[in-house]
Amino acid sequence: MSIEIVLLFLTSDNIVRYFEIFLNLTSFRVSGRFFSTGTAASNRDNEDLLESIKERIARNRRILQKHSSSHLKAREVNASISNLRQSMASVQKKQKAAHEPPSNSIVNIPSQVSIEVLGNGTGLLRACFILRTPLKTYMFNCPENACRFLWQLRVRSSSVVDLFITSAKWDNIAGISSVLLSKEANAMSTRLHGAMNIKHFLECIRPFQDSDYGNCKYPSQVEERPYTMESYEDAGLKVTYIPLSPPFNLNNKEKRGKVNDVDVAFLIEMKEAARRIDALKLMELKVPKGPLIGKLKAGEAVTLQDGRTIQPHQVFSSQSSEGDEPLLLVAECTTEEHAKALLNSTSIQHLLSGEKQLSYMVHLSSEAVITTPTYKTLMEKLKNPKTTHLLINEENPVIPAVESVYKHTRLLRLISPSLFPALHPIGWNGIVTQNDELSQRQDDFIRVAPMQRYWMRRGNSVNEEPIINNLTSSEPEVSEKAKQLLADYHVLEKEIKQDCEFPKLTFFGTSSAVPSKYRNVTGYLVEGSEESALLVDVGEGTYGQMKAVFGEEGCKNILVNLHCVLVTHAHQDHMNGLYTIVARRREAFEDLGIPYRQLVLVCNRNVLKPLKTYSVCFENIEHLLDIVDISRHPLTPPSSPNGPPGKRPRLPSPHLPPSRDILGDLPKSFDKDVWKLDELKAVQVHHTRMANGYIMRIAGKRIVFSGDTKPCDLLVEEGQGADVLVHESTFEDGHEEDAMRKRHSTMGQAVDVGKRMNAKHIILTHFSARYPKVPTLPEYLDSQNIGVAMDMLRIRFDHLPLLPKLLPIYREVFVSELFELTIKKEQRVLKDQESLERRNHKKIAKKPI
């Protein structure tokens, strides 16, 4: 008799109450999902609690609208909203957990497991890959741009719960911050495996995340699992941490500059795949339909009504004889000493002796290490016909796997070949798939290509759509009207005078806060001559964009000629690429055999905090920089006569002066004739407490970079008569309230700043990620001096008049994208009108009659 029928016959209140208590203490499982018989009331309580939290959040948001973001009340309300969101996420997590099997349940053992290459060590992305199962994604190393290009493998950041770091260096951890910030508020905790001190560094840079994210806390909690914890295990696999510590040598340590010289290898053993229930065996044993089958699936024995006990193995289908479960070894050896440590590790002796066999080994070591005698000995001992050795490093084939970047740039190059250079590898033409056609076999290794997939365990059926990036050199399709506009523009392009090449501007990133599919975050290169260059802001992925524009050898020349980096403020979309630039620049000097010259870094104190923390936690790079701190540090005041004896009053925080001439503060290495720099000034702007724009006269031309800011009168005053104004334009017109709250500018405000400054040329940049390909292009832009920047734009000074001529072409080529933006704007206007009408009705209803 079912539970429902029993309840119909229980009419006594006491009996019903006792039965409810019994049910609340009992749980059962139906079709592989756990249900508590007392969860109905609990769910109602949770729903009521969630509604209450949502109401309190909405009330706090209304209060927040009445105060400026710097007001004490606004800070208190923001903190309250953050706590309420955490409470809501906790309740939702408990609700979800109540309807899901435990994480170590047999139903969570994956039937499909694949190794998928995200970055093959070349191009826009350094070496990294994922281990994918239907339920979870395990990521090995997280370099710059990883978050931006995860979508290529159809992976969401929220599904990346476990990050395995093989070596504590910037190339392996640079993208973690972006992955965390792109997760939803109720996402599962993110575990960081292997290298140490990563969480501490993330906590350091967290306060400087861009306010566009909504708050400065990561949506996902972070759990650090250093190699000292020895292993990690979940329902699908067991991971053994193998620390690789070379013999202590003070000279080598000082030479490498690494704080923690321990690399970590990972030995991954898949658990036995769950077997399927055999329907014929169920019929033979007369197991009835219902929750008993669910218990058998979960590995529990069940007792039938006739008293027979059925064990799970009695109803499972026969297991195919595939031998041992697959084993994967992941290793990055920084030096030959690390390779020796791996060779001598007790954790892999059963593999070296042949007692067990690896299915795959992923090698992340550099070319200099894999050619050493020790590494060759390791390869010889692991040599086996059943073992596949995948090599991911800087010498792999260069393949432009990022379809959005390369296709978009090809379209822009069709529009204006003189402003948008061909991206490296130049002339590459083909289709990138997950098969191994583009890989290269070399000795015992397979040099993998991006997006390639290798199966560790393949299910009976794989019904997913294949991932294909079509990068064949077919000409983009445009309308007849666009073709006519292009023909007219190309005539003008050929006729323009070429009498002033420098200064030359290159835009590596034009997106605000977070990268989009087609735009990277902020980074501008200013070249004063063939031998002189400056960088203004270096957002995450700046070096990758530079490499796409100039190629490997061209990058070395640019970096050797790079004298100075100017950072406007400490948000990660403006400085997260600094560490890579410093590292690659040092390598460029070594490769070209040139004595190293310190890179001048001009920034405020907030930029230096994460830089110093990185140097303490991972690798000391401060000696590679000559730092010019533009913050004003107040003098220590004398002891107060009324205060405690010997105790000085608290020092005020450093701040930025309204305007500061930096040219006199530059180090002795500064050579005005070589740098082609006659003026360099920092101007405080309205964004964070420490944010500034830069004004420079380079190669005889005056250029103003606004940085992130609201319209700033001081910048207008100091930048009067600029030849070029590069101004942020985060929002379209109509978003003035958002712009004011987040301290950014709308397009109309940026144009107004340029007109008041009497700038000869205005270039708009730093567009919100809501405009992935192109921002809105209102008619008032159609003047003689306003242009819109795109990624990979590289423009000579004498070509600046061409930039405004592109606007009519953009409107025709991107007509569908602009139409969608118009629809969204109209929908937003209607929504705002309805909201205003509702508020007015409420006010009228509250008035006494």
PEPE-V929629 format. One record per residue. N is the residue number from 0. RES is the residue in three letters. OMEGA is omega in radians with two decimals (* if undefined). Layout:
N	RES	OMEGA
N	RES	OMEGA
//
This chain:
0	MET	-3.08
1	SER	-3.12
2	ILE	-3.11
3	GLU	-3.13
4	ILE	3.11
5	VAL	-3.12
6	LEU	3.12
7	LEU	-3.09
8	PHE	-3.13
9	LEU	-3.06
10	THR	-3.13
11	SER	-3.13
12	ASP	-3.12
13	ASN	-3.14
14	ILE	3.12
15	VAL	-3.12
16	ARG	3.12
17	TYR	-3.13
18	PHE	3.09
19	GLU	3.12
20	ILE	3.12
21	PHE	-3.14
22	LEU	-3.14
23	ASN	3.13
24	LEU	-3.06
25	THR	3.03
26	SER	3.09
27	PHE	-3.01
28	ARG	3.12
29	VAL	3.07
30	SER	3.05
31	GLY	-3.14
32	ARG	-3.11
33	PHE	3.06
34	PHE	3.02
35	SER	-3.10
36	THR	3.09
37	GLY	-3.05
38	THR	-3.11
39	ALA	3.12
40	ALA	3.14
41	SER	3.11
42	ASN	3.11
43	ARG	3.11
44	ASP	3.13
45	ASN	3.12
46	GLU	3.10
47	ASP	3.13
48	LEU	3.12
49	LEU	3.11
50	GLU	3.12
51	SER	3.13
52	ILE	3.14
53	LYS	3.12
54	GLU	-3.14
55	ARG	3.09
56	ILE	3.13
57	ALA	3.12
58	ARG	3.12
59	ASN	3.11
60	ARG	3.11
61	ARG	3.09
62	ILE	-3.09
63	LEU	-3.12
64	GLN	-3.08
65	LYS	-3.06
66	HIS	3.04
67	SER	-3.05
68	SER	-3.12
69	SER	-3.12
70	HIS	-3.13
71	LEU	3.13
72	LYS	3.13
73	ALA	3.11
74	ARG	3.11
75	GLU	-3.14
76	VAL	3.09
77	ASN	3.10
78	ALA	3.11
79	SER	3.12
80	ILE	3.13
81	SER	3.12
82	ASN	3.12
83	LEU	3.11
84	ARG	3.09
85	GLN	3.10
86	SER	3.13
87	MET	3.11
88	ALA	3.13
89	SER	3.12
90	VAL	3.14
91	GLN	3.11
92	LYS	3.11
93	LYS	3.09
94	GLN	-3.13
95	LYS	-3.11
96	ALA	-3.12
97	ALA	-3.09
98	HIS	-3.13
99	GLU	3.07
100	PRO	3.08
101	PRO	-3.06
102	SER	-3.14
103	ASN	3.14
104	SER	-3.13
105	ILE	-3.12
106	VAL	3.12
107	ASN	3.09
108	ILE	-3.02
109	PRO	3.08
110	SER	3.12
111	GLN	3.10
112	VAL	-3.13
113	SER	2.99
114	ILE	-3.10
115	GLU	-3.05
116	VAL	3.08
117	LEU	3.07
118	GLY	-3.08
119	ASN	3.08
120	GLY	3.14
121	THR	3.05
122	GLY	-3.05
123	LEU	-3.00
124	LEU	3.07
125	ARG	-3.01
126	ALA	3.02
127	CYS	3.10
128	PHE	3.10
129	ILE	2.97
130	LEU	-2.98
131	ARG	2.97
132	THR	3.14
133	PRO	-3.05
134	LEU	-3.04
135	LYS	3.06
136	THR	3.09
137	TYR	-3.06
138	MET	-3.13
139	PHE	-3.05
140	ASN	-3.03
141	CYS	-3.09
142	PRO	3.04
143	GLU	3.10
144	ASN	-3.11
145	ALA	-3.13
146	CYS	-3.11
147	ARG	-3.01
148	PHE	3.05
149	LEU	-3.12
150	TRP	3.13
151	GLN	3.10
152	LEU	-3.13
153	ARG	3.13
154	VAL	3.04
155	ARG	3.14
156	SER	-3.10
157	SER	-3.14
158	SER	3.11
159	VAL	-3.07
160	VAL	-3.09
161	ASP	3.10
162	LEU	-3.12
163	PHE	-3.07
164	ILE	-3.04
165	THR	-3.14
166	SER	-3.07
167	ALA	3.08
168	LYS	-2.99
169	TRP	-3.13
170	ASP	-3.09
171	ASN	-3.04
172	ILE	-2.97
173	ALA	-3.05
174	GLY	-3.06
175	ILE	-3.12
176	SER	-3.13
177	SER	3.11
178	VAL	-3.14
179	LEU	-3.09
180	LEU	-3.11
181	SER	3.13
182	LYS	3.10
183	GLU	-3.05
184	ALA	-3.10
185	ASN	-3.11
186	ALA	3.10
187	MET	3.10
188	SER	3.12
189	THR	-3.13
190	ARG	3.09
191	LEU	-3.04
192	HIS	2.95
193	GLY	-3.03
194	ALA	-3.07
195	MET	3.02
196	ASN	-3.11
197	ILE	-3.13
198	LYS	3.12
199	HIS	3.12
200	PHE	3.12
201	LEU	3.09
202	GLU	3.14
203	CYS	-3.06
204	ILE	-3.07
205	ARG	-3.12
206	PRO	-3.08
207	PHE	3.05
208	GLN	-3.07
209	ASP	-3.11
210	SER	3.09
211	ASP	3.12
212	TYR	3.12
213	GLY	3.06
214	ASN	-3.04
215	CYS	3.09
216	LYS	3.08
217	TYR	3.12
218	PRO	-3.10
219	SER	3.05
220	GLN	-3.07
221	VAL	3.07
222	GLU	-3.14
223	GLU	3.11
224	ARG	-3.11
225	PRO	-3.08
226	TYR	3.11
227	THR	3.11
228	MET	2.95
229	GLU	-3.09
230	SER	3.05
231	TYR	-3.10
232	GLU	2.97
233	ASP	-3.03
234	ALA	-3.02
235	GLY	-3.03
236	LEU	3.01
237	LYS	-3.12
238	VAL	3.06
239	THR	3.09
240	TYR	3.13
241	ILE	3.11
242	PRO	-3.14
243	LEU	-3.07
244	SER	3.13
245	PRO	3.07
246	PRO	-3.09
247	PHE	3.11
248	ASN	-3.04
249	LEU	-3.11
250	ASN	3.14
251	ASN	-3.11
252	LYS	3.13
253	GLU	-3.14
254	LYS	-3.12
255	ARG	3.12
256	GLY	-3.12
257	LYS	3.11
258	VAL	3.11
259	ASN	-3.02
260	ASP	-3.08
261	VAL	2.95
262	ASP	-3.12
263	VAL	3.00
264	ALA	-3.10
265	PHE	3.05
266	LEU	-3.05
267	ILE	3.10
268	GLU	3.13
269	MET	3.09
270	LYS	-3.10
271	GLU	-3.09
272	ALA	3.12
273	ALA	3.11
274	ARG	-3.11
275	ARG	3.04
276	ILE	3.12
277	ASP	-3.08
278	ALA	-3.14
279	LEU	3.12
280	LYS	3.07
281	LEU	3.14
282	MET	3.13
283	GLU	-3.12
284	LEU	3.11
285	LYS	3.06
286	VAL	-3.08
287	PRO	3.06
288	LYS	3.08
289	GLY	-3.00
290	PRO	-3.13
291	LEU	3.11
292	ILE	3.09
293	GLY	3.11
294	LYS	3.11
295	LEU	3.09
296	LYS	-3.12
297	ALA	3.11
298	GLY	-3.13
299	GLU	3.04
300	ALA	-3.14
301	VAL	3.10
302	THR	-3.12
303	LEU	-3.11
304	GLN	3.13
305	ASP	3.07
306	GLY	3.13
307	ARG	3.07
308	THR	-3.11
309	ILE	3.09
310	GLN	-3.09
311	PRO	-3.07
312	HIS	-3.13
313	GLN	-3.07
314	VAL	3.12
315	PHE	3.07
316	SER	-3.13
317	SER	-3.11
318	GLN	3.11
319	SER	-3.10
320	SER	3.14
321	GLU	-3.13
322	GLY	-3.11
323	ASP	3.08
324	GLU	-3.05
325	PRO	3.11
326	LEU	3.12
327	LEU	3.06
328	LEU	3.13
329	VAL	-3.09
330	ALA	2.96
331	GLU	-3.14
332	CYS	-3.09
333	THR	-3.13
334	THR	3.08
335	GLU	3.09
336	GLU	3.09
337	HIS	3.09
338	ALA	3.10
339	LYS	3.10
340	ALA	3.09
341	LEU	-3.14
342	LEU	-3.10
343	ASN	-3.09
344	SER	3.12
345	THR	-3.07
346	SER	-3.11
347	ILE	-3.12
348	GLN	3.11
349	HIS	3.06
350	LEU	-3.14
351	LEU	-3.13
352	SER	-3.13
353	GLY	3.12
354	GLU	3.03
355	LYS	-3.08
356	GLN	3.05
357	LEU	2.97
358	SER	3.14
359	TYR	2.88
360	MET	3.11
361	VAL	-3.11
362	HIS	3.11
363	LEU	-3.09
364	SER	-3.13
365	SER	-3.12
366	GLU	-3.13
367	ALA	-3.10
368	VAL	-3.05
369	ILE	3.10
370	THR	-3.14
371	THR	3.12
372	PRO	-3.12
373	THR	-3.12
374	TYR	3.09
375	LYS	3.07
376	THR	3.10
377	LEU	-3.14
378	MET	-3.14
379	GLU	-3.12
380	LYS	3.14
381	LEU	-3.08
382	LYS	-3.11
383	ASN	-3.13
384	PRO	-3.09
385	LYS	-3.11
386	THR	3.09
387	THR	-3.12
388	HIS	-3.14
389	LEU	-3.10
390	LEU	3.13
391	ILE	3.08
392	ASN	-2.97
393	GLU	-3.11
394	GLU	3.13
395	ASN	-3.14
396	PRO	3.14
397	VAL	-3.06
398	ILE	-3.12
399	PRO	-2.99
400	ALA	-3.06
401	VAL	-3.00
402	GLU	-3.06
403	SER	-3.09
404	VAL	-3.02
405	TYR	3.12
406	LYS	-3.13
407	HIS	3.14
408	THR	3.08
409	ARG	3.10
410	LEU	3.12
411	LEU	3.12
412	ARG	3.03
413	LEU	-3.14
414	ILE	-3.08
415	SER	-3.13
416	PRO	-3.10
417	SER	-3.11
418	LEU	-3.10
419	PHE	-3.09
420	PRO	3.03
421	ALA	-3.09
422	LEU	3.09
423	HIS	-0.01
424	PRO	-3.05
425	ILE	3.08
426	GLY	-3.14
427	TRP	-3.05
428	ASN	3.14
429	GLY	-3.14
430	ILE	3.14
431	VAL	3.12
432	THR	3.13
433	GLN	3.06
434	ASN	-3.00
435	ASP	-3.12
436	GLU	-3.04
437	LEU	3.11
438	SER	-3.14
439	GLN	3.09
440	ARG	3.12
441	GLN	-3.07
442	ASP	-3.11
443	ASP	-3.05
444	PHE	2.88
445	ILE	3.08
446	ARG	-2.95
447	VAL	3.05
448	ALA	3.10
449	PRO	3.06
450	MET	-3.10
451	GLN	-3.09
452	ARG	3.09
453	TYR	-3.05
454	TRP	2.95
455	MET	3.06
456	ARG	-3.09
457	ARG	-3.14
458	GLY	-3.11
459	ASN	-3.13
460	SER	3.09
461	VAL	-3.01
462	ASN	-3.12
463	GLU	3.12
464	GLU	-3.12
465	PRO	3.10
466	ILE	-3.09
467	ILE	3.03
468	ASN	-3.10
469	ASN	-3.14
470	LEU	3.05
471	THR	-3.01
472	SER	3.07
473	SER	-3.10
474	GLU	3.13
475	PRO	3.14
476	GLU	3.07
477	VAL	-3.11
478	SER	3.12
479	GLU	3.10
480	LYS	3.12
481	ALA	3.12
482	LYS	3.12
483	GLN	3.10
484	LEU	3.13
485	LEU	3.14
486	ALA	3.12
487	ASP	-3.11
488	TYR	-3.11
489	HIS	3.05
490	VAL	3.12
491	LEU	-3.12
492	GLU	-3.14
493	LYS	-3.06
494	GLU	-3.04
495	ILE	-3.12
496	LYS	3.10
497	GLN	-3.07
498	ASP	-3.12
499	CYS	-3.08
500	GLU	-3.05
501	PHE	0.05
502	PRO	-3.12
503	LYS	-3.10
504	LEU	3.04
505	THR	-3.11
506	PHE	3.13
507	PHE	-3.13
508	GLY	-3.09
509	THR	-3.14
510	SER	-3.14
511	SER	2.97
512	ALA	-3.11
513	VAL	3.10
514	PRO	3.05
515	SER	-3.10
516	LYS	-3.04
517	TYR	-3.08
518	ARG	3.02
519	ASN	3.12
520	VAL	-2.83
521	THR	3.01
522	GLY	-3.10
523	TYR	3.07
524	LEU	3.10
525	VAL	3.13
526	GLU	3.10
527	GLY	3.11
528	SER	3.10
529	GLU	-3.07
530	GLU	-3.07
531	SER	3.13
532	ALA	3.05
533	LEU	3.01
534	LEU	3.03
535	VAL	-3.06
536	ASP	-3.09
537	VAL	3.11
538	GLY	-3.14
539	GLU	3.11
540	GLY	-3.13
541	THR	-3.13
542	TYR	3.11
543	GLY	3.09
544	GLN	3.11
545	MET	-3.13
546	LYS	3.10
547	ALA	-3.11
548	VAL	-2.98
549	PHE	-3.05
550	GLY	-3.06
551	GLU	-3.09
552	GLU	3.11
553	GLY	3.10
554	CYS	3.14
555	LYS	3.14
556	ASN	3.12
557	ILE	-3.08
558	LEU	3.10
559	VAL	3.13
560	ASN	3.13
561	LEU	-3.08
562	HIS	-2.94
563	CYS	2.99
564	VAL	3.11
565	LEU	-3.12
566	VAL	-3.06
567	THR	3.11
568	HIS	-2.89
569	ALA	3.07
570	HIS	-2.99
571	GLN	3.12
572	ASP	3.11
573	HIS	-3.07
574	MET	-3.04
575	ASN	3.11
576	GLY	-3.08
577	LEU	-3.04
578	TYR	3.12
579	THR	3.12
580	ILE	-3.13
581	VAL	-3.11
582	ALA	-3.12
583	ARG	3.13
584	ARG	3.09
585	ARG	3.12
586	GLU	-3.14
587	ALA	3.10
588	PHE	-3.13
589	GLU	-3.10
590	ASP	-3.11
591	LEU	3.10
592	GLY	-3.13
593	ILE	3.07
594	PRO	-3.05
595	TYR	3.06
596	ARG	-3.10
597	GLN	3.09
598	LEU	3.13
599	VAL	3.12
600	LEU	3.11
601	VAL	-3.06
602	CYS	3.07
603	ASN	-3.00
604	ARG	-3.12
605	ASN	3.08
606	VAL	-3.08
607	LEU	-3.10
608	LYS	3.10
609	PRO	3.11
610	LEU	3.13
611	LYS	3.12
612	THR	3.10
613	TYR	-3.13
614	SER	3.13
615	VAL	-3.03
616	CYS	-2.95
617	PHE	-3.03
618	GLU	-3.12
619	ASN	3.13
620	ILE	-3.09
621	GLU	-3.14
622	HIS	3.11
623	LEU	-3.05
624	LEU	2.95
625	ASP	-2.92
626	ILE	3.03
627	VAL	-3.12
628	ASP	-3.08
629	ILE	3.07
630	SER	3.08
631	ARG	-3.11
632	HIS	-3.12
633	PRO	3.11
634	LEU	3.12
635	THR	-3.12
636	PRO	3.11
637	PRO	3.12
638	SER	3.12
639	SER	-3.14
640	PRO	-3.12
641	ASN	-3.09
642	GLY	3.11
643	PRO	-3.11
644	PRO	3.08
645	GLY	-3.11
646	LYS	3.13
647	ARG	3.08
648	PRO	-3.09
649	ARG	-3.13
650	LEU	2.99
651	PRO	-3.11
652	SER	3.03
653	PRO	-3.14
654	HIS	3.12
655	LEU	3.01
656	PRO	-3.14
657	PRO	3.12
658	SER	-3.09
659	ARG	3.06
660	ASP	-3.03
661	ILE	-3.02
662	LEU	-3.14
663	GLY	-3.14
664	ASP	-3.12
665	LEU	-3.07
666	PRO	-3.10
667	LYS	3.14
668	SER	-3.13
669	PHE	3.10
670	ASP	-3.06
671	LYS	-3.11
672	ASP	3.13
673	VAL	-3.10
674	TRP	-3.06
675	LYS	-3.02
676	LEU	-3.11
677	ASP	-3.13
678	GLU	3.05
679	LEU	-3.05
680	LYS	3.05
681	ALA	-3.12
682	VAL	3.13
683	GLN	-3.13
684	VAL	-3.02
685	HIS	3.05
686	HIS	2.99
687	THR	3.13
688	ARG	3.10
689	MET	3.08
690	ALA	-3.11
691	ASN	2.95
692	GLY	-3.14
693	TYR	3.04
694	ILE	-3.10
695	MET	2.96
696	ARG	-3.06
697	ILE	-3.07
698	ALA	3.07
699	GLY	-3.12
700	LYS	-3.09
701	ARG	-3.11
702	ILE	3.13
703	VAL	3.02
704	PHE	-3.05
705	SER	-2.92
706	GLY	3.08
707	ASP	-3.08
708	THR	2.83
709	LYS	3.05
710	PRO	-2.98
711	CYS	-3.13
712	ASP	3.14
713	LEU	3.10
714	LEU	3.10
715	VAL	-3.11
716	GLU	-3.08
717	GLU	-3.05
718	GLY	-3.07
719	GLN	3.07
720	GLY	-3.13
721	ALA	3.04
722	ASP	3.14
723	VAL	2.98
724	LEU	3.03
725	VAL	-3.00
726	HIS	3.09
727	GLU	-3.12
728	SER	-2.97
729	THR	-3.01
730	PHE	3.00
731	GLU	3.10
732	ASP	-3.05
733	GLY	3.12
734	HIS	-3.08
735	GLU	3.14
736	GLU	3.08
737	ASP	-3.12
738	ALA	3.13
739	MET	-3.10
740	ARG	-3.11
741	LYS	3.07
742	ARG	3.02
743	HIS	-3.12
744	SER	2.95
745	THR	-3.13
746	MET	-3.14
747	GLY	3.11
748	GLN	3.13
749	ALA	3.12
750	VAL	3.13
751	ASP	3.09
752	VAL	3.14
753	GLY	3.14
754	LYS	3.12
755	ARG	3.11
756	MET	-3.06
757	ASN	3.12
758	ALA	-3.12
759	LYS	3.11
760	HIS	3.12
761	ILE	3.08
762	ILE	-3.14
763	LEU	-3.09
764	THR	3.07
765	HIS	-3.11
766	PHE	3.11
767	SER	3.14
768	ALA	3.06
769	ARG	3.06
770	TYR	-2.96
771	PRO	-3.11
772	LYS	-3.03
773	VAL	3.05
774	PRO	3.04
775	THR	-3.07
776	LEU	-3.13
777	PRO	-3.03
778	GLU	-3.08
779	TYR	3.06
780	LEU	-3.04
781	ASP	3.01
782	SER	-3.04
783	GLN	-2.96
784	ASN	-3.10
785	ILE	3.10
786	GLY	3.13
787	VAL	-3.09
788	ALA	3.00
789	MET	3.07
790	ASP	3.12
791	MET	3.04
792	LEU	3.14
793	ARG	-2.92
794	ILE	3.01
795	ARG	-3.12
796	PHE	-3.11
797	ASP	3.09
798	HIS	-3.11
799	LEU	3.09
800	PRO	3.13
801	LEU	-2.99
802	LEU	3.10
803	PRO	-3.11
804	LYS	-3.12
805	LEU	-3.04
806	LEU	3.10
807	PRO	3.12
808	ILE	3.10
809	TYR	-3.11
810	ARG	-3.12
811	GLU	-3.10
812	VAL	-3.11
813	PHE	-3.05
814	VAL	-3.12
815	SER	3.12
816	GLU	3.13
817	LEU	3.10
818	PHE	3.10
819	GLU	3.10
820	LEU	3.11
821	THR	3.12
822	ILE	3.13
823	LYS	3.13
824	LYS	3.12
825	GLU	3.10
826	GLN	3.13
827	ARG	3.13
828	VAL	3.12
829	LEU	3.13
830	LYS	3.12
831	ASP	3.11
832	GLN	3.11
833	GLU	3.12
834	SER	3.11
835	LEU	3.12
836	GLU	3.12
837	ARG	3.12
838	ARG	3.12
839	ASN	3.12
840	HIS	3.13
841	LYS	3.12
842	LYS	3.14
843	ILE	-3.12
844	ALA	-3.11
845	LYS	-3.12
846	LYS	3.12
847	PRO	-3.14
848	ILE	*
//
